[in-house]
Amino acid sequence: MEKAASFLSSILVGGDGGKSAAPPVTVKSIFVYPIKSCRGISVPQAPITATGFRWDRQWMLINSKGRACTQRVEPRLALVQVEMPPEAFAEDWEPTPEDYMVIKAPGMDPLRIPLVAELATIYDVSVWEWSGSAYDEGVEAAEWFTTFFGNPTQLVRFKEVSETRLTDPDYARGYRTMFSDGFPLLIASQGSLDALNEILKEPIPINRFRPNILVDGCLPYSEDLWKTIKINKLTFLGVKLCGRCKVPTIDQDNGIPNPTEPTETLQTFRSGDVLRLSPKNKRQVYFGQNLVCKESLSATGQGRVIKVGDSVYVVQSFSSSNVVPA
């Protein structure tokens, strides 16, 4: 294990400037998470909006105090399955009052949430540092989630007409997101997952890390060094390594946490200390890179969609991991 960890660490610390990440790096999978912290959807393509992928983290669950519910506190959120109309991920598709998001969970009848409806506003909703108003998805949804979790829970939808949630200006000034933790997009590579699984006692799937974009064809952890990449003529900026919380320890198929893994293994070669990041992040472990899309800053245009199979072109790279924002 020490040999494997040393090899993987050397890839990042020394690096090759990202040169190994030239095509044939491709988009292997695309994931959208309509409800924050609930199960994601694997889709063949996803349109880019002002806040990331369309529908991504547009809804979230809140407790009786209006605070966001996440898997950090309620691991069973992993059991909540979300289905959208297949055409919802077409670039120009617009929902009608007959279109629904369908929500399923063990032991529960399916819940249908209209994608077009007149909704009341709920105030004092908060996620991390942000607070504001949101649309209330109603009594039926609240009763459904309250029954499943056993605690008062409401489903709310981001109120785009009046609310704006900006990304941290220290990393990405002027960009917006909805109910994601902090940034609109997260990228990871199959190579990184495979390298981790080589040294884990029990291999894990990529859903533990909940990326939006999974790429294949690059060296392990080379995505950490990607400063600017292009996918289908869209420009994405790597703005911050993704520091991982306890969510990767939660089995996304059964909602059961592992007390130590993969965090304990990641600590041996993916901590801030090993990667020579800033002193305040020495114990933090990292997997994946947060992204923003430059085209999201301008008015909506045609062709703002990425697809599984698209080539990934690295335009600019950080020289080594110790200069990567984290």
N, C-alpha and C positions, 0 to 999 in steps of 0.2 A: 504493500500500500504506500509506503514511504517513497518508493521508486516512482510509482505512478503519480503521486502528488507532486514530486519534484519535477517530473516531466511536464505536467500540466501547468504548474506555476511558471516554468521557464518560457512557455509559449506566450504568456501574458507579459511577464516582467521584461523579457528581452524583446519579444515580438518580432515581427518582420514588417512592421509598418502597415500591416493589412494587405500586403501584396498578394498573399495567398488567397485573398477573398475575391479575386477577379472571377468573372464567369468561368465555369458553369455553376456558380452559386444561384440557386433558384428558390422561389417561395414554395415551400412544401405544404404548409397548412395556414389557414386564416381562421381566427377565432373571434367571435363577438360575444360579449357578455351583457345581454339586455338589462338584467337585474344585478346590481352590484353584489358580489360575493356568492351569487348562485351559479349553477352549472352553465358553462359556455356552449356556444353553438359553433360547430365546424362548418364553414361555408366555402363554396367555390370561388367567390369573389366578394369584395366589400367596397362600397363607395366611400370616398373621403369627404367629410363635412368640416365645418369650422371647428368642431370639437373632437375630431378623430373619426373612427368608423361610424357609419350611420347605425343607430340603435344602441351603440355600446354604452353601457352604464347610464342609460337614460332613466332607468328606474332604480330605486333602492328601497329597502325596508328600514323603518325607524321604530324605536322603542317608545315607551310612554312619555319620555322626555324630549322626543324629537330627534334623538341622536341616531346616526347610521348604525345599522346592525351588520356585522361582518363575521367571517368565519373565525376571526381571532377569539371572539367571545362565544359564538354559536356555530360550532363545526357542522351542524346538520344543515346549514345553508347549502352545503355541497350536494345535498340530496334533492334540492329543488331544481327541477328540469324545466327549461323554457323552450317553447317552440314558436317560431315566427312563420308567416306565410313564405314559401320558398321564393316568391317573386319580390319579397321585401328587400332583397339585396341586389336587385337590378338598379342600375344607375338612376333611371328616371321614374321609378315606380312611386306612386302616391297612394296611400291607403284610403279606403272608403269606410263608412260606418259599419259595413259588413265584414271588415277585416279585424282579426283578433290576434293577440298574443295568448297562447295557451300555456298554463302553468300546471305542472304535475309534481306530486310528491308521494312517497309511500303511504298507503292507507287513506289517501285523500282522493275525492272526486276531482276531475280536472276543473280548473278555474279559467274562465275566459275573460280577458281584459280587452275591451275595444281599443283599437289604435286611433280611432277618431271619436271623440265624445266631449261633451261640455262637462268640465270638472270644476269642483270647488277648489279654493286655494287654502292651503294650510301654511301657517307662519311658524317661524322659529325652528326650521329644519336645519340640521347641521351635520357636516361631515368634515372631520379634522378641523382645520382652521376656518373653514367657510361656514357661514350661516345665511339663511335667506328664506324665501317662500318656495313652495312647490305645489304641484297639483296633487290633490287627494284622490286616489283611485277608488274610494268609496267603502261603504260598510261591508259589502259582501267580501271584498278582498281582505279587509281588516279581520273579519271573523274567520276567514279561511286560514290566514297565516297565524292568527292568535291560537286557533285550535291546534295547528300543527306544532307550533313551538311551545305552547303552554304559557306564553307571556303576551301581554298586549303588544301587538305589532301592526303597523300600517304600511301599505304600499303607496309610495309617492313617485311622481314623475317630474323630471326637471322642467322648470318653467322658463323656456327659452325666450318667451316674449318680453320678460321683464328682468330676468336674472342673468348674470355673467359670473363665471368662475374662472379666474385667471390662473395659469401655472406660476410656479415660483419664479419671479423675475431674475433671481440670481442664476438661474439655469436656462430659462426660455422666456424672454420678455415678450409680452403681447399675445401669447398663445392662450387658447381656452380649452377647457374640458368640462365634462358634466360631473358625474358622481364617481369618477375614477379616484384612486388614492391621491394622485398628484399630477399625472401627465396623460395625454390622450392615447399614447400607443406604447407597447412594449414588444421588443424583438428578442428572440433567442434562437439558437441554432441546434439542429439535430446532432451536430458534432459535439457540442458542449454536453448535451444530455447523454450521448453515448459514452463520452469520456468519464462522466460522473458515474454512470451505471457500471463501468468497468471496475470501479473500486468500492461500490456499495455492496453490502451483503445481499440486499434485496433490491433489484432494479425497480425504478419508478417510471411512470409515464410522464409526458410533458405537461399533462393537465395539472400536475402539482405546482407548476410555476406560472400558469395562467397567462401565457403570452397572447398577444394579438397576431403576431406574425412569427411563424416558425420557418426558418430557412435551412437549406441543406447544401452541402458541397464545399464547406469551408472548414478550416482547422478549428479545434475546440477553443472556445472563448475568444476567437478573433473578432467576433461582433462587438466586444468591449471597446475595440480600438476604432470603430467606424464613426467618423465625425460627420461625413456626408455620404449618403448613398442615394442611388436613383432606382426606382422601380416603376416601370411603365411610364417613363417621362416625368414622374413625380419625384420631388426632392425631399428626402427625409434627413433630419439632423439628429445625431446621437447627442443627447444633452445631459444624461446622468446615468451612471450605473445603478442598477436596481438593487437596493439593499433589501434583503429578504426578512420577513417577519416569521411567525410560526405557521402560516398557511401552507408552505410546502411540506410540513410534517403531517398534514391532514390527508388521509386517503379520500380522494374525490369520488370514489365509488360507494363508500359506506359511511363517510363522515367521521371516521375514527382517527384521532391523532396518534402519531408515533412520538413517544417522549423525546427522542433524540435525533432521529434521522429524517431527511438528509443533512440537517444543520450541523451535526457533530462532524461528519465527514467533510462538509464544505469548510468548516472552520480550519481544517488542516492545510488548505491550499487556496481558499477563496475569501479569506478574511481581509479586512482593511490593512491589518498588520503585514500579512504575507504579500499583499499586492502593493505595499508601500504607498497607501493612500494617506489622507490627512489624519493626524493623531486622534482626532475625536471619533474616528470611525474604525478604530483598531479591531474591535470585537465584532463588528457588523460583517455579515457574509453577503456575497453578491452573486447574482445569476441573472443575466439579461441586461438589456440597455433600454432606457426610456427614450422615446422618439417624439418629435413633432414633425409635422409636414408643412413645408413652406407655403404650399398652395392653399392651405387652410386659412391663411391670412387675407386672401383676396376674395372677391365676389365669386359666387359659384360659377363654374365653367364646365364644359364637356370633357369627357375622358378622365375624370378624377376617380378612377377605380383601379384597384389592384386585384390580380387573379392568381390562383394557384397555378404554378408553372412559370410565372413571370421571372425573368432574369433579374438578378440583383447586382448592380454595378457600384463598386466602391470608388467614390470620387476623391475623398480626402480622409486621411486616417490620423489619429493621435500617434505620437512617436512611441509611447510606452504607457503601461498602466498607471504609472505614478503621476501622469499629467491628465488622466481622464477625470472629469468631474464625478464626484460621488457624494 
